[in-house]
């Protein structure tokens, strides 16, 4: 049995999800005639507390549309350290929206209102114009860090004082809401736009949404077309996302519990450095001695356990709906065996 902990994007559609996709009522979405797409967009908008939502192929496209909505070429966007839209979107922010990023704050991706305010440029013809603040919640490179609500509210208040727009990169906002035990709309409330992904913890094969006001989403629809995201009978994909919202949101707490089980098991293995209390959602970051992360990942893969190295000494394990308690215990057993032999 292979245990794949490289990412929650490796999930397979469940039988129920496949059945929902096969039975989806579809139409041409570019013409606005796909009923399943409309149903998903209405459901997502309601969950996120926004007027409208728009289905897009990927979280990257959702984030890039947000940059296009809020910024002009030459503007600067304030983000946390390691932010996805700065690091993991192939330089698209510079290529399409023409923006540059100011990376601030703590290693876990969070930052304070004071740190944000210090990064805002004064209005000056010689300086880039600070236009947008992006918050990533949960934060990927921060190990699935959930932003404390008070911290978000402080940043949002300060951003408004400076006349800045706010975007929530909520690729895993479902995990953040599950970890805090609150509705997603409460996390999204301070933001002008929100992106949320269905193909990570929720287990759908494709898709994200960008949500905001009706006028904002109408503009986003045009940008989606410009970026090549206008699709036809997308109800087949949207049916999977609807199924995920109905059946997979509530179970995210199981992924979080499995991540904590993994972290606690790792903490008992010689040669592994991990901080279990920092595991808040479905990600576990751990270090191994002597820069051996790549070699360890290769050895684990040979034994049927896949974990992704992120640096020469660090690995990231991500739990998801295809990983149960037995899989976690198998992964720990293989890790013990491989590290003992090395």
N, C-alpha and C positions, 0 to 999 in steps of 0.2 A: 504494500500500500504506500503510495507517494503522499507525503504531507507537504503541501505547497504553502509556505508562509512568506513568499516574496512580496505579495501585495494582495489586498482585497479585490483587485481587479481580475484575479485569476478564477473567480467564482464561475461555476457552470449554471446555466438556467435550470431550475428545478422542473420536474414533470408538470406541476401545476402551472408554472410560468410558460412553459412551451405550449401547453394546451390553450392558455389565454392568448398567446401570440397567434396560434393557428386559427382561432375563432374570431379574431379582431375584425370589427367593422371598419372599413378603410375608405379613403377618398384621396383626392389630390390636395395635399396640404399647401402647395404653392398657391393654389386657388382658394385656400381657406376652407376646403371641403372634406377634411378628414375628421370624422366625429370622435374617434378615439383620441386623436391628438388634442382636440378641443376639451375633451373630458379630463385628460391628464393635466393640461395647462390650467384649467379651472380648479382642479384639486390641489395642484402644487401652489397656485396663488393663494388659495385659502389657507393651506398649512403654513405658508410663509408670511401670511398677513399682508399681502400686497394686492393691488387691484388686478394686475394681469401677470401672466407668465408666458414664456416662449420656450418651446422645446428646441434644443440645439444638439448637434452630434456629440459634443464633448465639453468637458469643463474648461478646457483651454479656449475653445471658441466663446464660451460664456464670459470668461474673464476678459478676452480681447474685445468683445463687444462692449463690455463695461468701460474699458479704456477709451474706446471710440465715442461712447456716449458722453463721457464726462470731460474729455481732454481734447486739446488741440496740439498739433505738432510743436515740439519744443517745450511742452509742459513737463513738470516733474510730479511724480507720484510717490507718496510716502508709504513704505511697506515695512514689515518686520523682517528680521534677519532670516535669510533662507526662504523668503516668500516664493510660493509656487509660480506666480506670474512674473517674477524676476528671474528665477533660476531654472525652472523646468518647462518653459514654454518656448524654447528655441529662439529666444531673442525677438519674439513676435511683437512685444510692446514697442520696441524701437522700429521694427520693420513696418508695421501697419498703422499704429497710432502715432508714431513718432515721438514717444515719450521717453524720459529717463527716470530712473528710480533712485530714491534716497532710502537706503536700508538703515534702519535704526533699531534700538532696543536690545533685548536680552537674547541669549542663544536659543531660548525656547520659542522665539518668534513673537513674544509679547512686547509691548512698549507702553509707556505711561503717557498721560496727557502732556506732562512737562517735556518729555523727550520729543513728542510729536511737535509741540509748539516751537521748540528750539530748532527744528528742522525746516520750519516754514520760512521761505525767503520773503523778504520785504519786496513790495512792488518797486521794481527798478528796471529800466530798459536794458541794463547790462546783465540781468539775472534771469534764469528760467522762472516761469510762473508756477508756483505750487498750486495744484488744482484739485488733487484727489488723495484721499487716505484709504488704504485697503487693509482690512483685517482678515486674516485667514484663521478660521475656527471650525474644526480643530486644525492645529498647525502640523503639517506633514513632517517637515524636517525638525520640528520641535518634539517629535515622538508622540504625536497625537495629543498635544497639549490643548486643554480646554481653557479658553479665555475666561477669567473671573468676570462676572457680570458687572461688578463695580468698575473694573478697569475699562471695559468696553464703554460704559456710560460716560466715564470721565473723558476718554478719547473723543467720543462723539460730541460731547458738549464743547470741548476745546476746538474741534474741527469746525463746528458751526460758528464759533466766535471768530474764526479766521476766514469764514466764508468758503469753506472747502466742502466738496462732495464726499460721500462715504459709500464704499462698496464692500460688501461682505463676500469673500471667497469662502462659501459654505459648501465646498465639495463634500465634506463630511459633517455638515451641520446636523444631520440626523444623529450621528454619534455624540456630538456635543449636547444635543437636547436629551438624549437617552442618559448620558452621564450625569447631567444636572437634574434630571427628572422634571423638566419643564417643556412646554410646547415650543416648537421651532419658531413660531411667530414672535415669541418674546425675544429670542436671540436676534431675529431679523429686524425688529422694530426700529432701531436707531438708523438704519441704512437706507440710502436712496435706491440702491440696487442690490440684489442678492443672486449669487449663483449657487446651485445645489446639484449634486451628482447622483445619478441612479445606478451607475455601473461600478461603484465601490462597495461599501458595506451593505447596500440594499440588494446587490447581486443581480441587477439587470445587465444584459449584454452590452447595451449602448445607451448613451444619452445623459443630458443635463438640462436644466432650465436656467433662464435668467428672468428675474421677477422685479417688478417696480410699478410705477404708475401706468395707467393706460397709454398716455402719450409717450412715455419712455419706452414701453414695450413695442409700440408701433414703430418708433425709430429703430429699435433693436431688430425688428423684422427686416427692415431694409438692409441693415448692416449684415444680418445673417445671409441674405441673398448675395451681397457683395463678396462675402467671404466663402461662398460656395456651399453654404449650409441649407439652402432651400431644397427640400426633399419632397418626394411625391407621396406614396402610400405608407406614410410613417406610422400609421396606427398599429402595424405589426410590432414596431419597436416601443411605441407608447403603451401598448397593452402590457408589455413586460414591466415597464416602470410602474404602471398602475397596480399590477399584481404585487410588485415589491412594496409599494406603499401600504397596501392592505395586509400583507402577510409577513413582511420582513422587518418593518420598523421596530415592532415591539420586542423582537428577539435580539436586537443589537446588544442588550445587556448581557446576553450569553457570550458574545464575542469579547466583551470587556472582562467578564469573569475568566474566560479562558486565557486572555492576555495576562491577567494577574497571576493565574496558576503557572503560566510559562515563566514569568518573571521570578516568581518565588522559587521555582525549580532551578532556574539558572543561577540564582543567588547561592545555591548550595553546591555548585560545581567549581572545583578549583580551576583557576585560570580565567574565570569569567567575572567581569565587573558589570553589575547592573544595580539599579536603584528601584526596587519594586514599588515604593510609595509614589514614584513619579509616573507610574503607568496608570493613566486616567481613562483611556479608551481602548482601542484595539491594536495599539502599536507598542512594541517592546524594542528599545534600543539597548544594545549591550556591546561591551568591548572585550577584546581578547588580547592577550599579551603578545609583544614582539611583532606587531604589525601583521598578524597572520590571518586577517579576515578573509581575504580572497582564497587562500589555501584551505581554510576551514570550510568555506562555502562549497568549494569543489569536492572536498571529502564527504561532506554531508549529502550533497547531491548524489554521489555514488551510492549512498546508502538509502536513497529515497526520501531525503528531507531537504527541501529547498528553502534557503534563506538568503536574502540579498545583502552583500556587503555594501556599505555606503561610504566608507573610507578604508584606509589600509588596516585599521584596527577595530572598526565598528561595523556591526551588522544590524539590520532592521528586520524584525519578524512582525507580520501583520496577521491577526486572526480574522476569520470570516465564517460565513455560513457553511462552508465545506470543511471546516475544521472543528471537530468535536473534542470532548475531553480525552477520549482514547488517542486521538491524533496528537494532542499536546503531550501526553505521556510517552507516546512513541518517539516524538521529536526529542524530548528530554533524554530518553534512554540512548538514542543514537548520539546525541551531543556528548553525553558522559563517556560513551564508548570511544568516540573519535578523539576527544580531548585526552583521555587516559592513554590512548595508544600513541599520541604525539608527544 
